[in-house]
Amino acid sequence: MENSNGVKTPHNQASNLVEKYIRIEHLPQIWCAGCSNGIIMRDIIQAIDNLGLNKEDTIIVSGIGCSSRAAGYLDFNTIHTTHGRALAFATGIKLANPKLEVIVITGDGDIAAIGGNHLIHAARRNIGLTIIVMNNNIYGMTGGQYSPTTPSAAVGTTAPYGNIDRTFDIANLAIGAGATYAARGSAYHVPQTIKMIQDGIKHQGFSIIDVISSCPTYFGRANKLGTPANMLKWQADNAVMISRAKTMTPAELKGKFVIGLLHEELLDEFTVSYQEVIRRATKIKGVHEYET
């Protein structure tokens, strides 16, 4: 619908996004009621729409897990890979055709546990991929086992008396490995998260956006966090913008999470350097220069 000024209403805008980017035949989706993954998937397609990306040149890659179901719903060239290997497949696609925009949708267990080694090496190479992590602190699809981001003392089916592991900070882990763009958003902070995804896609190099999601079925129930609305309110109450976080003490930040742009720098992107190696190799061997 349009209002009296001819402006499309948000509902109509959302409907247009569904018709344009969602495989309608795969609906209804199978995420649990109240799961934040649907919000984040909508943020991704809004960012893509805002940038005007060509669907034929945009590749969506996922691994295994609740988050990775998004690849089945999104009407792009998509690949639903094996557990933890999304970045390996995405790297191959990007190297085969650097002109493609390759976006990886993954979860905290998929990318930081079995896929952890792929994460650090893709970041180290600075290959031009955009990674969106639906970080819900739990293995939601396989029964509520604790994940690398489950908070200490939180309960999971494999930690019935409380998790004793320290948690991974996925964004800072990627920065330490060499990521040249790293940001954090949340399912509650929609406009900011859309903007960070857009900027990550535009960035020339490895980009990761760690988005705090919520799993009301396994994580929420086990830890008595209330309704899905309560879990989103927790995100609103405990997120701290990075500009403010810089003025806070560790004690003041305890129990909070920092959102915003965490790191950005410009370094040589991997496929550009790789094409230069090909040009040098073909010149030395006296064969025709490889054209992409």
C-alpha positions, -999 to +999 in steps of 0.1 A: +000+000+000+010+037-004+000+065+019-016+098+007+018+111-003+025+081-025+052+067-001+053+029+003+045+016+037+070-006+056+047-036+052+046-031+014+083-027+013+088-059+032+064-077+009+084-064-021+116-078-006+099-112-001+087-113-037+121-102-051+145-122-030+128-152-013+120-186-029+083-185-021+079-222-028+102-229+002+079-211+026+068-214+054+103-213+069+112-238+096+128-215+122+111-216+156+086-190+165+105-160+180+139-170+164+159-139+154+174-155+123+145-143+102+152-107+112+188-110+103+180-126+069+158-097+062+186-073+071+208-091+046+184-088+017+176-052+026+214-044+024+216-062-009+186-043-022+200-010-010+232-016-029+214-027-060+235-059-064+228-080-094+212-113-083+230-133-109+264-121-097+256-125-060+264-159-044+250-170-010+270-197+007+261-214+040+273-244+061+251-264+084+229-252+112+198-231+119+215-200+103+225-219+072+189-227+063+188-191+049+206-202+017+176-224+009+152-195+012+172-168-007+166-166-044+202-162-056+228-186-068+232-204-035+252-234-021+244-252+011+277-268+021+290-292+048+294-284+084+321-257+090+332-257+054+313-227+041+344-205+039+363-232+020+336-234-007+333-196-007+370-192-012+369-215-042+340-196-058+357-162-053+390-175-067+372-190-097+354-157-105+366-127-085+339-105-101+312-123-080+299-109-047+302-139-023+282-137+009+285-163+036+257-169+061+268-189+091+263-195+128+285-194+158+290-231+160+295-235+123+322-208+119+339-208+153+341-245+162+345-270+133+350-241+109+374-222+131+405-230+111+388-219+078+378-186+095+414-177+106+429-185+072+402-168+051+408-137+073+446-141+071+444-141+033+421-111+032+400-127+005+370-106-006+341-124+012+314-110+034+306-131+064+274-126+084+273-146+116+239-154+132+253-157+167+227-172+190+252-187+216+240-223+211+238-252+187+201-247+180+195-272+152+211-303+168+197-301+203+209-272+223+246-281+229+268-253+241+288-236+214+320-215+214+301-184+222+279-198+250+284-175+280+303-189+309+279-204+335+251-206+309+233-239+306+231-262+275+222-298+269+259-307+270+265-283+299+236-291+323+254-277+353+268-246+335+294-239+308+329-236+322+346-226+289+355-190+282+337-177+252+351-167+218+346-131+206+342-140+170+348-105+156+379-100+176+391-135+167+388-125+131+406-092+136+434-110+153+436-134+123+438-105+098+403-095+089+403-060+074+366-052+082+349-064+114+316-052+130+290-063+154+253-058+153+222-074+168+187-085+157+173-056+177+194-029+161+181-033+126+191+000+108+226-002+122+230-039+113+218-033+077+243-004+074+272-026+087+263-054+063+262-029+034+296-015+043+310-050+047+299-059+012+314-027-002+347-033+016+375-046-006+388-075+015+376-100+042+346-086+060+328-102+090+297-089+108+289-107+140+252-103+146+238-112+180+207-134+175+185-152+200+173-188+203+142-188+225+137-226+221+170-240+234+191-212+248+162-191+261+143-219+278+173-236+293+185-203+308+151-190+318+154-158+297+116-154+291+098-147+259+114-139+225+104-103+232+123-104+265+153-117+247+152-089+222+148-064+250+179-079+266+198-070+234+184-035+236+194-030+272+229-046+270+243-034+237+268-006+240+279+015+210+317+013+205+321+050+208+306+048+243+324+016+252+357+033+248+349+055+277+337+027+300+357+006+324+359-032+322+337-034+353+311-012+336+312-033+304+308-066+322+277-084+309+274-060+280+283-065+243+298-039+220+282-030+187+293-010+158+324-009+135+352-026+154+380-025+128+386-014+092+418-011+072+427-014+035+452-040+025+457-060-008+428-082-015+437-119-021+422-124-055+438-093-068+472-105-056+464-140-070+457-126-105+490-107-104+508-141-097+490-156-127+502-126-149+538-130-137+537-167-142+523-166-177+548-139-187+577-159-175+565-190-193+560-170-225+523-178-228+494-155-234+484-135-204+454-149-185+423-128-189+396-128-163 
